[in-house]
Amino acid sequence: MANAIEGATRRETNSAGSSDLSGRPERGTVYFIGAGPGDPDLITVKGRDLIARCRVCLFAGSLVPRAVVAYAPEGAVVRNTASMNLDEITAMMIEASLAGEDVARVHSGDPSLYGAIAEQIARLDESSTPWRIIPGVGSFQAAAAALGIELTPAGKNQTVILTRAPGKTGGDAHENLAELAAHATGMCLFLSASCPDEVVAALEPAYGAEAPVAIAYRVSWPDERIVWCELKDLPQTLKREQIDRTALLIVGPMLDRTITQTSKLYDPAYSHLFRKAKVMVQSVEGDRT
């Protein structure tokens, strides 16, 4: 790693060069970049451009498509971190920064959701390593697009809970999946396909055994699958489809696309900052004009 970083081109930040008065290279910045849900075209332009100029690129190989990190410049250090632990990953980022290199730390979806970036950032702060977060398209958003639904339709639900079942790793003591489900609103469950019995037990009292569930597997990847089932049938459906990871479980009123109420946003009788309401007058014949 040291040789690779030492051989890489130092970043140039101004016309005077990239060293401070002591002759040491200026610290590089670590960029936590959201790669999007899987389709390489869904990475943001900013994220793509940063990968294209960072001479060190670390990516979560099991979830980030190779086509995304292929934007890295020729000769860049590109490392799949799937087999690395926190100490190894952060040491590599800090070492690169000390050598004056910017680092593209590429996460799937949006790095703020289940990306474990908080602990990485804490290590960077301890070493005074500069960092920034570049948001990405989340898998729950791509799943909504694949399902052709609005997540917050008027008259259905105005809240969407993003959470996961405790599973093997456990959950925070103050969060209880059944209590969250009691709101019976929109819910997207991450990292939960491996524990469907736990999901059914927590959700069934609020949503009912026959509530529809959308299983969004590897959404926006070439092998994407959308599978529907009733909540009570979730365990056997996942087993039949051989899905136990990289899938979102989505439940809630918004899955029913029947329009029962329209929003005020485009209601002609509703005024807002950019539009005045049209006055509706009752005519003698009973028509509204």
HUJONOR-V347930 format. One record per pair of residues at least 6 apart in sequence whose C-alpha atoms are under 7 Angstrom apart, sorted by the first residue. I is the first residue (numbers start at 1). GAP is how many residues later the second one is. D is the distance in Angstrom with one decimal. If there is no record, write none. Layout:
i->I gap->GAP d->D
i->I gap->GAP d->D
This chain:
i->4 gap->73 d->6.6
i->5 gap->91 d->6.2
i->5 gap->94 d->6.9
i->6 gap->93 d->6.9
i->8 gap->47 d->6.7
i->10 gap->90 d->5.6
i->10 gap->91 d->6.0
i->11 gap->7 d->6.4
i->11 gap->89 d->6.3
i->11 gap->90 d->6.0
i->12 gap->6 d->5.0
i->18 gap->7 d->5.7
i->18 gap->8 d->5.5
i->19 gap->6 d->4.2
i->19 gap->7 d->5.1
i->20 gap->6 d->6.0
i->25 gap->74 d->6.2
i->25 gap->75 d->5.0
i->26 gap->74 d->5.2
i->27 gap->70 d->5.1
i->27 gap->71 d->5.4
i->27 gap->72 d->7.0
i->27 gap->73 d->4.8
i->28 gap->69 d->4.1
i->28 gap->70 d->6.7
i->28 gap->72 d->4.6
i->28 gap->73 d->4.5
i->28 gap->74 d->4.3
i->28 gap->102 d->6.9
i->29 gap->68 d->6.2
i->29 gap->73 d->4.7
i->29 gap->74 d->6.2
i->29 gap->100 d->6.9
i->29 gap->101 d->4.8
i->29 gap->102 d->5.1
i->30 gap->63 d->7.0
i->30 gap->72 d->5.8
i->30 gap->73 d->4.6
i->30 gap->74 d->6.2
i->30 gap->75 d->6.7
i->30 gap->100 d->6.2
i->30 gap->101 d->4.5
i->30 gap->102 d->6.4
i->31 gap->72 d->6.0
i->31 gap->73 d->5.1
i->31 gap->74 d->5.7
i->31 gap->100 d->5.6
i->31 gap->101 d->5.0
i->31 gap->102 d->5.8
i->31 gap->103 d->6.8
i->32 gap->72 d->6.4
i->32 gap->73 d->4.8
i->32 gap->74 d->5.9
i->32 gap->79 d->6.8
i->32 gap->100 d->6.2
i->32 gap->101 d->4.7
i->32 gap->102 d->5.9
i->33 gap->14 d->5.8
i->33 gap->71 d->6.7
i->33 gap->72 d->6.0
i->33 gap->73 d->4.8
i->33 gap->74 d->6.0
i->33 gap->78 d->6.7
i->33 gap->100 d->6.2
i->33 gap->101 d->4.7
i->33 gap->102 d->6.4
i->34 gap->13 d->7.0
i->34 gap->72 d->6.1
i->34 gap->73 d->5.2
i->34 gap->74 d->5.7
i->34 gap->75 d->5.4
i->34 gap->76 d->4.5
i->34 gap->77 d->5.3
i->34 gap->100 d->6.1
i->34 gap->101 d->5.2
i->34 gap->102 d->4.0
i->35 gap->8 d->5.0
i->35 gap->29 d->6.6
i->35 gap->71 d->6.2
i->35 gap->72 d->5.8
i->35 gap->73 d->5.0
i->35 gap->74 d->5.6
i->35 gap->101 d->5.9
i->36 gap->6 d->5.6
i->36 gap->7 d->5.1
i->36 gap->72 d->5.6
i->36 gap->73 d->3.9
i->36 gap->74 d->6.3
i->36 gap->100 d->5.1
i->36 gap->101 d->4.6
i->36 gap->102 d->6.0
i->37 gap->71 d->6.1
i->37 gap->72 d->4.5
i->37 gap->100 d->6.4
i->37 gap->101 d->5.9
i->37 gap->102 d->4.7
i->37 gap->105 d->6.7
i->37 gap->182 d->6.7
i->37 gap->183 d->6.4
i->38 gap->26 d->6.6
i->38 gap->27 d->6.2
i->38 gap->181 d->7.0
i->38 gap->182 d->5.4
i->38 gap->183 d->5.1
i->39 gap->181 d->5.2
i->39 gap->182 d->5.5
i->40 gap->25 d->6.8
i->40 gap->27 d->6.1
i->40 gap->28 d->5.6
i->42 gap->95 d->6.9
i->43 gap->93 d->6.4
i->44 gap->92 d->6.4
i->47 gap->87 d->6.4
i->48 gap->23 d->6.8
i->50 gap->54 d->6.9
i->51 gap->18 d->6.9
i->51 gap->20 d->6.0
i->51 gap->21 d->5.2
i->51 gap->53 d->5.7
i->52 gap->19 d->4.9
i->52 gap->20 d->4.5
i->52 gap->21 d->5.4
i->53 gap->19 d->6.7
i->53 gap->20 d->6.2
i->54 gap->18 d->6.7
i->54 gap->48 d->5.3
i->54 gap->49 d->5.6
i->54 gap->50 d->5.9
i->55 gap->18 d->6.6
i->55 gap->21 d->4.5
i->55 gap->22 d->6.2
i->55 gap->46 d->6.5
i->55 gap->47 d->6.6
i->55 gap->48 d->6.7
i->56 gap->20 d->5.6
i->56 gap->21 d->4.7
i->56 gap->22 d->6.1
i->56 gap->45 d->7.0
i->56 gap->46 d->6.7
i->56 gap->47 d->4.9
i->56 gap->48 d->6.2
i->57 gap->20 d->6.0
i->57 gap->21 d->4.7
i->57 gap->22 d->6.3
i->57 gap->46 d->5.7
i->57 gap->47 d->4.6
i->57 gap->48 d->6.0
i->58 gap->20 d->5.9
i->58 gap->21 d->4.9
i->58 gap->22 d->6.0
i->58 gap->23 d->6.3
i->58 gap->46 d->6.2
i->58 gap->47 d->4.9
i->58 gap->48 d->6.1
i->59 gap->20 d->6.4
i->59 gap->21 d->5.2
i->59 gap->22 d->5.8
i->59 gap->46 d->5.9
i->59 gap->47 d->4.6
i->59 gap->48 d->6.2
i->60 gap->20 d->5.9
i->60 gap->21 d->5.4
i->60 gap->22 d->5.5
i->60 gap->46 d->6.7
i->60 gap->47 d->5.9
i->61 gap->19 d->5.1
i->61 gap->20 d->6.5
i->61 gap->21 d->5.7
i->62 gap->20 d->6.6
i->63 gap->45 d->5.8
i->64 gap->43 d->6.7
i->64 gap->44 d->5.4
i->81 gap->8 d->7.0
i->90 gap->30 d->6.3
i->90 gap->33 d->6.8
i->93 gap->10 d->6.6
i->94 gap->30 d->6.9
i->94 gap->35 d->6.5
i->97 gap->32 d->6.8
i->107 gap->8 d->6.6
i->109 gap->27 d->5.7
i->109 gap->28 d->5.4
i->109 gap->29 d->4.4
i->109 gap->30 d->5.6
i->110 gap->25 d->5.5
i->110 gap->26 d->4.3
i->110 gap->27 d->5.6
i->110 gap->28 d->5.0
i->111 gap->6 d->6.8
i->111 gap->24 d->6.6
i->139 gap->80 d->6.8
i->140 gap->48 d->6.9
i->142 gap->77 d->6.5
i->142 gap->78 d->6.7
i->143 gap->73 d->6.2
i->143 gap->76 d->6.0
i->144 gap->6 d->6.7
i->144 gap->7 d->6.8
i->149 gap->106 d->6.9
i->149 gap->108 d->6.9
i->150 gap->104 d->6.8
i->151 gap->103 d->5.9
i->152 gap->6 d->4.8
i->152 gap->7 d->6.5
i->152 gap->102 d->6.7
i->153 gap->101 d->6.3
i->154 gap->107 d->5.8
i->154 gap->108 d->5.8
i->154 gap->109 d->5.3
i->155 gap->105 d->6.4
i->155 gap->106 d->5.2
i->156 gap->97 d->5.5
i->156 gap->98 d->5.9
i->157 gap->28 d->5.8
i->157 gap->29 d->6.4
i->157 gap->96 d->6.4
i->157 gap->97 d->6.6
i->159 gap->26 d->6.2
i->159 gap->27 d->6.1
i->160 gap->25 d->6.5
i->160 gap->26 d->4.4
i->160 gap->27 d->5.3
i->161 gap->25 d->6.1
i->161 gap->26 d->4.6
i->161 gap->27 d->6.2
i->162 gap->25 d->6.0
i->162 gap->26 d->5.0
i->162 gap->27 d->6.2
i->163 gap->25 d->6.5
i->163 gap->26 d->5.2
i->163 gap->27 d->6.1
i->164 gap->25 d->4.8
i->164 gap->26 d->4.9
i->164 gap->27 d->5.9
i->164 gap->28 d->5.8
i->165 gap->12 d->6.5
i->165 gap->27 d->5.4
i->165 gap->34 d->6.5
i->167 gap->28 d->6.1
i->177 gap->25 d->6.0
i->178 gap->24 d->4.3
i->178 gap->25 d->6.0
i->181 gap->22 d->5.6
i->181 gap->25 d->6.1
i->182 gap->24 d->5.1
i->184 gap->22 d->5.7
i->184 gap->23 d->5.9
i->184 gap->68 d->6.6
i->185 gap->67 d->5.4
i->185 gap->68 d->6.5
i->186 gap->65 d->6.0
i->186 gap->66 d->4.2
i->186 gap->67 d->6.3
i->186 gap->68 d->6.6
i->187 gap->63 d->5.8
i->187 gap->64 d->5.4
i->187 gap->65 d->6.0
i->188 gap->60 d->6.5
i->188 gap->61 d->5.8
i->188 gap->62 d->4.6
i->188 gap->63 d->6.7
i->189 gap->59 d->5.6
i->189 gap->60 d->5.0
i->189 gap->61 d->6.3
i->190 gap->58 d->5.3
i->190 gap->59 d->6.9
i->191 gap->54 d->6.7
i->193 gap->50 d->6.9
i->193 gap->51 d->4.8
i->193 gap->52 d->5.5
i->193 gap->54 d->6.3
i->194 gap->50 d->4.6
i->194 gap->51 d->6.3
i->196 gap->38 d->6.3
i->196 gap->39 d->5.1
i->197 gap->38 d->6.1
i->200 gap->31 d->6.4
i->200 gap->32 d->6.5
i->209 gap->21 d->6.9
i->209 gap->22 d->5.4
i->209 gap->23 d->4.9
i->210 gap->20 d->4.9
i->210 gap->21 d->5.7
i->210 gap->22 d->6.4
i->211 gap->19 d->5.4
i->211 gap->20 d->5.4
i->212 gap->16 d->6.9
i->212 gap->17 d->5.8
i->212 gap->18 d->4.6
i->212 gap->19 d->6.1
i->212 gap->39 d->6.6
i->213 gap->15 d->5.8
i->213 gap->16 d->5.4
i->213 gap->17 d->5.7
i->213 gap->18 d->5.8
i->213 gap->36 d->6.6
i->213 gap->37 d->5.7
i->213 gap->38 d->5.1
i->214 gap->12 d->6.7
i->214 gap->13 d->5.9
i->214 gap->14 d->4.8
i->214 gap->15 d->6.8
i->214 gap->35 d->5.9
i->214 gap->36 d->5.1
i->214 gap->37 d->6.7
i->215 gap->11 d->5.6
i->215 gap->12 d->5.0
i->215 gap->13 d->6.1
i->215 gap->32 d->6.5
i->215 gap->33 d->5.8
i->215 gap->34 d->4.9
i->215 gap->35 d->6.5
i->216 gap->9 d->6.2
i->216 gap->10 d->4.8
i->216 gap->11 d->6.7
i->216 gap->31 d->5.3
i->216 gap->32 d->5.0
i->216 gap->33 d->6.5
i->217 gap->7 d->5.6
i->217 gap->8 d->5.1
i->217 gap->9 d->6.2
i->217 gap->29 d->6.0
i->217 gap->30 d->4.2
i->217 gap->31 d->6.5
i->218 gap->6 d->4.9
i->218 gap->7 d->6.9
i->218 gap->28 d->5.6
i->218 gap->29 d->5.9
i->219 gap->6 d->6.9
i->229 gap->8 d->7.0
i->238 gap->6 d->6.8
i->264 gap->6 d->6.2
i->268 gap->9 d->5.5
i->268 gap->10 d->5.6
i->269 gap->8 d->4.7
i->269 gap->9 d->5.4
i->269 gap->10 d->6.6
i->270 gap->7 d->4.9
i->271 gap->6 d->4.5
i->280 gap->8 d->6.3
i->280 gap->9 d->5.8
i->281 gap->7 d->5.7
i->281 gap->8 d->5.5
i->282 gap->6 d->4.9
i->282 gap->7 d->6.8
